[in-house]
Amino acid sequence: MKVDVKICGLTRVEDIKACDALGARWVGLVFHPASPRFISPECAAALHAAVPPPAQGGPLRVGLFVRPTYMDVLTILRHVPLDILQLYTDENTAIHLKNTTGKQVWLARGISNKEDLPHSTAMDGYVIEAPAQTGDNRPGGLGRSFDWKLTDQWHAPAPWLLAGGLTPDNVAKAVFTSKTRAVDVSSGVEDSPGIKSTAKIRAFIKNSQKGACATFK
């Protein structure tokens, strides 16, 4: 079974072109100013224009927002026709933005134990990652992983992606252990914040498929 890959935090045209050429299903654009991968609407528009749209075989565009208002999202949508909104917010706000924008919505969730795993069917998808820690200045996995066994027997209410702390070296084990069919990576395929490595992206996508094999050890 194929494992789908999202490469998040893109800031350069050459990197989004590499994602397209190497077969990433999703590309992530960050619209949270506290992130070192934050980009302007104009930069996002340039990245969007650099690769074919999904209707022509290009990757789906995912916009990452942290506690956004409707106007925050609308401002970006005026520049880039995002396919999916990845949100760090409460469920009610996520539902409101889903209804008002007409876009698919993924809700990010930090997981410490099985009780943290979401069961609401209101979302189009979930991003499952390590929980926030004291002192974090922004949400997200922030290069940290969690116990991947927690999702093994989870009956997910919607499609989901495993995120947080993934690299070309551990993604096969992560897929095998968690039983996910989609993975999300940012810092794990970078040479420096926001600067992706084509070689690491290639290795990450290749190795993510190995974990789906029943014989992987």
N, C-alpha and C positions, 0 to 999 in steps of 0.2 A: 504494500500500500504506500502511495506517495505521501511524503510529508511536505506540506506547504511552508514556505519561508517568507517572513517579513523582515526587511532591512529598514531599520528606523534611524532617524536623526540625520537624514541626508542634507548636505549643505552645498555640494558641488555638482555641476553638470556631468563631469566625467564619472562620478560615483553612481548617479542615477542611471546613466547609460550602461555602466557595468552591471548593475542590478537587473536591468532589462535583458541584456545579452546573456546573463548567466541563469535566467529563469526564475528570479524572485517573483512570487505571486503578488506581494504587496510592497509598496515603498512608503515609508513614514516620514512626514514632515512635522517638525516640532514648532508649535506656536505658544510656547511658554517662556517668557523673558528670562526666567532664572536659569534656564538650561544653556549650557555651552553650545548646544546644537540649535538654538533658537534662530529662526530665519524670518525675514520680513515677507509681507504679502508679495512684493515685487520679486524677491528671490524665489519664492515658491512658484510664482507664475513662470519664471524662467526654467525652473526644474521640470515643471509640468510639460512645458513646450518641447523639452529636449528628447522625450521618448514618446512612442505611440500611445494613444489612449487605449483603455481596456478593450474597446470595441474592435480595435485593430491588433489585438494580441499583446498590448503593453500591460504593465503591472497596474493593479488597483492602487489609487492614491488614498492614503490614510492621514488624516490630520489629527495631531495630538494636542489636546487642550486641557488645561488645569482650571477647574472651577470657572468655566466660561459663562458669560451672559449670551443671550441670543445675538446681540449686536457684535460681540466678539467673533462669533462664528460667522455671522453674515458678512462681516468685513472681509474675511478670508475667502468665503465662497464667491464674492464678487470678483476675486482675482483667479481663483483656482476651483474647478468643479470637482471637489473632493468626492470620493465614492463612499468613504466611511469616516465617521467621527470616533476617535478613541478618547474617552473622557475619564478624567480623574475628578469625580464629583459624586453627589448623592444620586440615588436611583430616580427620585422624582424629577430632578433637573434633567437627568439623562433622557427620561421619557418625554419631557417637555420639548427638549431639543430635537429628539427624534420626530416628534409630531409636527413641530413648526418648520423644520428644515426639509423633511422628507428623506433624510439620509439614514443609512444604516448606522447604528450606534453600538460600539463596543465599550463596555465598562471595565475599567481596570480594578483588580482586587488583589490586595496583599494578603498572603496566606501564612498563618502560623500553625494552624491545626485544621482538622477536617471540618470543624464547625464553621470555619471562615469561608468555606467553599460556597459559592452562590447557588441558589436554587430557583431564582425568579426566571420566568419565561418571558419577561417583558423586553429583554435585550436581544439584539441580533447576534451578539457574541460577547466573550469575556477575554481579558488578558490576565492571566494568573501569574503572579510574581511574588517576590519576597516582600514582607511587610515593611512599612516605614519604621525608622528607628529615631530615637531622640537625637536631635541635632541635625537631621536631614533638612536641607533648605528647599527641597523639591521632592515630589513623589516619584515613584517608579522603582524598578529593581535596583538601580544604581550600581550595577555590577555585582550584586549579591544574589546568591541562589537560596533556595529553601529545600526542604525535604521533598524530593520529587515523588516519593512513595505515597504522599498524601492524596494524589489525584488518581492513583491506580484503579480504585474501585468506585470512583465518583461517577454518578449518573448525571452528567452535565445537562443543563436545561437548554443549552445553545452551543454552537461551535465555539471552540476556545483555543487560545494560543498560550504556550508556555514561554515565559520571559524571565529575565533576571539572571545575570551571571553566566549566560551561555557563551561558549567559545567554540571554535572549530575542534578543539581538543576534547570537550566534554559533551557536545551536543548529541552524539550517538547514544551515550549512556543515559542522558537526560530523556531522550525520546523513548528509549527502551523501558526505563524505569517508570516514567510518568504515564506512558501509553497515549501521549498527545499525538495529534496528527497535524499540528501546526506549531511553528516556533517563531519567536520574535527576538531579534538581536540588534544591538546598537554598538556599545563600546567594545564588545567582543570581536568585532571585525574592523577595528580602527587602529591606525598608527598613532593618532592623537585625537583629542575630542573634536568630533565633527569631520575628521579626515579619514575616510574609509580606505581600506586596502583591498584592491581587486583580488589579490591572491588569497586573502583571508575570507572574503565573500565566497570565492570559488570553493575553498576548502570547507567552509561552513555548510554550504548547500549540499555538497557531495556527502559530507559526513552525516548530515541530518537524515539522509535516506538509509544509512546503515542501521540506525537504531530501530527502524520499523521491521527489521528482519527478526524472525522468531529465534534464529540461531545466534543472534548477537550476545556476546558475553563481555 
